[in-house]
C-alpha cells in the first residue's frame, strides 16, 4: 500500500484510495482470506483489463477451505452435544466424560 502523507503533527492522512484499500483488506480478512491471498487479490484488483481467472481460482480455493472448516466444526458440534448429554454437569470431574474425551 502506498505510504500515506503525514500532517505537521505527524498524523497519517489517508486518501480515499487508501481508505478503499484498507476496507478491502479488512473485508478480505473478515472473510478469512490469508494474508497472501489478500496480497494477491489486491494486486489483481489493480489490473483492471486482465481476465479474472486468477481471482476465481483464489476464491474457489478459499471456498473449499471454508467448507472443510464448516464440516469440521459441524462434527465438533455434534461430538460436543453428545458429550454434554452424557454429563449434564453432574458428578465429579474425575468421572467427567468430556474431560475423558478431550484427554489424549
C-alpha positions as CSV (number, residue, x, y, z in Angstrom):
1,X,0.0,0.0,0.0
2,X,1.4,3.5,-0.8
3,X,2.7,5.3,2.3
4,X,0.1,7.9,3.4
5,X,1.1,11.6,3.7
6,X,1.6,13.0,7.2
7,X,0.4,16.1,8.8
8,X,2.5,18.7,10.6
9,X,1.6,16.8,13.8
10,X,2.9,13.6,12.2
11,X,-0.6,12.0,11.9
12,X,-1.2,9.9,8.8
13,X,-3.6,11.4,6.2
14,X,-5.4,8.7,4.3
15,X,-6.7,9.4,0.8
16,X,-10.0,8.0,-0.5
17,X,-7.9,5.3,-2.3
18,X,-6.1,4.4,1.0
19,X,-9.4,4.0,2.7
20,X,-10.8,1.9,-0.1
21,X,-7.8,-0.4,0.1
22,X,-8.0,-0.7,3.9
23,X,-11.7,-1.5,3.7
24,X,-10.9,-4.1,1.0
25,X,-8.2,-5.7,3.2
26,X,-10.4,-5.7,6.3
27,X,-13.3,-7.3,4.4
28,X,-11.0,-10.0,3.0
29,X,-9.6,-10.7,6.4
30,X,-13.1,-10.7,8.0
31,X,-14.0,-13.4,5.4
32,X,-10.9,-15.4,6.4
33,X,-8.6,-15.0,3.4
34,X,-5.0,-15.4,4.2
35,X,-2.6,-12.5,4.0
36,X,-1.0,-14.0,0.9
37,X,-4.5,-14.3,-0.7
38,X,-5.3,-10.7,0.2
39,X,-2.0,-9.5,-1.2
40,X,-2.7,-11.4,-4.5
41,X,-6.3,-10.1,-4.6
42,X,-5.1,-6.5,-4.1
43,X,-2.5,-6.9,-6.9
44,X,-5.1,-8.4,-9.2
45,X,-7.7,-5.7,-8.3
46,X,-5.4,-3.1,-9.8
47,X,-5.1,-4.9,-13.1
48,X,-8.5,-3.8,-14.4
49,X,-8.1,-5.1,-18.0
50,X,-7.0,-8.6,-17.1
51,X,-9.2,-11.7,-17.1
52,X,-10.5,-12.6,-13.6
53,X,-9.5,-16.3,-13.8
54,X,-6.9,-15.9,-11.0
55,X,-9.4,-14.2,-8.8
56,X,-11.8,-17.0,-9.4
57,X,-9.1,-19.6,-8.5
58,X,-8.3,-17.8,-5.2
59,X,-12.0,-17.6,-4.3
60,X,-12.6,-21.2,-5.2
61,X,-9.6,-22.3,-3.1
62,X,-10.9,-20.3,-0.2
63,X,-14.4,-21.7,-0.6
64,X,-13.1,-25.2,-0.4
65,X,-11.1,-24.3,2.8
66,X,-14.2,-22.7,4.3
67,X,-16.4,-25.8,3.5
68,X,-13.8,-28.1,5.1
69,X,-13.7,-26.0,8.2
70,X,-17.5,-26.0,8.3
71,X,-17.6,-29.8,8.1
72,X,-15.0,-30.0,10.9
73,X,-17.0,-27.6,13.1
74,X,-20.2,-29.5,12.4
75,X,-18.6,-32.7,13.5
76,X,-17.2,-31.0,16.6
77,X,-20.6,-29.5,17.5
78,X,-22.1,-33.0,17.2
79,X,-19.5,-34.5,19.4
80,X,-19.8,-31.8,22.0
81,X,-23.6,-32.3,22.1
82,X,-23.1,-36.0,22.6
83,X,-20.5,-35.5,25.3
84,X,-22.6,-32.8,27.1
85,X,-25.6,-35.1,27.1
86,X,-23.6,-37.7,28.9
87,X,-22.5,-35.3,31.6
88,X,-25.1,-32.6,32.2
89,X,-22.8,-31.1,34.8
90,X,-23.5,-33.8,37.3
91,X,-20.9,-35.9,39.0
92,X,-17.2,-35.4,39.7
93,X,-14.6,-34.1,37.3
94,X,-12.7,-37.4,37.9
95,X,-15.5,-39.1,36.1
96,X,-16.3,-36.4,33.5
97,X,-16.8,-37.8,30.0
98,X,-15.9,-34.5,28.4
99,X,-12.5,-34.4,30.1
100,X,-12.0,-38.0,29.3
101,X,-12.8,-37.5,25.6
102,X,-10.5,-34.4,25.4
103,X,-7.6,-36.2,27.0
104,X,-5.0,-38.0,24.8
